[in-house]
Amino acid sequence: MADFSDPSEYADLRSAVREITDAHGAAEYAEHARTATPQSGLWSDLGKAGFIGINVPTEYGGGGAGMSELAIVTEESAAGGCPLLLLLVSSAIGVEVLARHGSAAQKQEWLTQLSDGSIKMAFAITEPDAGSNSHQITTTAVRDGDDYLISGSKYYISGVDESAAILTVVRTGVDEVTGKARMSLFVVPTSTPGLSWNVLPVAAQIPDKQFTVFFDQVRVPASALIGAEGEGLRPLFDGLNPERIATAAICVGIGRYAVEVAAAYAKTRNVWGTPIGTHQGVSHPLARAKIAVEVAALMTAKAAWQHDNGLPAGEASNMAKYAASEAALAAVDAAMQTHGGNGLSVEYGLVPLWGMARLLRIAPVNSEMVLNYVAQHTLGLPRSY
């Protein structure tokens, strides 16, 4: 019989993360979102407690856990009203790719710093003219003696200004059979000459800025290459599945927070002598939101378990991301509707969470591409694009 209860260590982990998060709180998140400034204090506190690098192997100073535990950290901080976008990038993609595919030197250099959250690592794959079709990326790396020269640009890259390095996906050739790009991954320190970036202004209120990143003949040593040249698809997907799992976890947390806040408001807000929560027009949307969030949480846990146990996790990771991002947005919308005009007020802090939830329905992969994936790979339907 399957046991769906949390092990005691998971309950302890949730409690510890929530205690640290609650010391910062949703009001602090809302202020950081309004001013587009990273939640450095919360990140630092979670890092010192060992939670930012909980999935870093112990030999590099981490917690030696997996995506199941990182998903709990991601979910619980979001459930405390403080979603941390860079957990999806630095801790999920960066750590998982380096831990599985990095060289001994790369692990020693980067994982030891990622383990306590003292540095962050950005991730750059998206380009203006490629979008979801990563095989069309035009940023290239060309061998030049013992080095590589990287040229091109990336688009909508989160947290570059906070990061010590960028895990960068480039083209290093073309497959002669398929005509698709041969991809490679490089770790590019943000201090490297020729690397620059501009802020990409977004209207959504989120703490972490978005950037357009430019590579102008950026010279990196061959030791910056992860794995073999042209064989970056495997390490890439070993990073993208964790990214989807962590995205699902942050969405589950946002959904939990929104439903809990709205339910509390609906119990105490009285109109015409009775709490508004007694009316089905208020209670049913919140009940639907709660159900959707809990269903998404189950798929997220399944995806994380499959990844940690070396099982194919693409299907579950995509399904979890889809279910959770849809559930989070619906939950925040229901919470805002429950609050009426107060749903738009600064005091109640729901609009910044709406911005994050709306972003995560688009990124890191949009809902439509997930549906395409499930239609093609799960249902066996003809490819539609």
Sequence and secondary structure as in RCSB ss.txt:
>XXXX:A:sequence
MADFSDPSEYADLRSAVREITDAHGAAEYAEHARTATPQSGLWSDLGKAGFIGINVPTEYGGGGAGMSELAIVTE
ESAAGGCPLLLLLVSSAIGVEVLARHGSAAQKQEWLTQLSDGSIKMAFAITEPDAGSNSHQITTTAVRDGDDYLI
SGSKYYISGVDESAAILTVVRTGVDEVTGKARMSLFVVPTSTPGLSWNVLPVAAQIPDKQFTVFFDQVRVPASAL
IGAEGEGLRPLFDGLNPERIATAAICVGIGRYAVEVAAAYAKTRNVWGTPIGTHQGVSHPLARAKIAVEVAALMT
AKAAWQHDNGLPAGEASNMAKYAASEAALAAVDAAMQTHGGNGLSVEYGLVPLWGMARLLRIAPVNSEMVLNYVA
QHTLGLPRSY
>XXXX:A:secstr
    S  HHHHHHHHHHHHHHHTTHHHHHHHHHHHT   HHHHHHHHHTT TTTTS GGGTS    HHHHHHHHH
HHHHTT   THIIIIIIIIHHHHHHH  HHHIIIIIHHHTTTSS EEEE   TTTTT GGG   EEEEETTEEEE
EEEEEEEETGGG SEEEEEEEEEE TTT  EEEEEEEEETTSTTEEEEE   SS  SS EEEEEEEEEEEEGGGE
ESSTT  HHHHHHHHHHHHHHHHHHHHHHHHHHHHHHHHHHHH EETTEEGGGSHHHHHHHHHHHHHHHHHHHHH
HHHHHHHHTT   HHHHHHHHHHHHHHHHHHHHHHHHHHGGGGGSTTTTHHHHHHHHHHHHHSSS HHHHHHHII
IIIS      
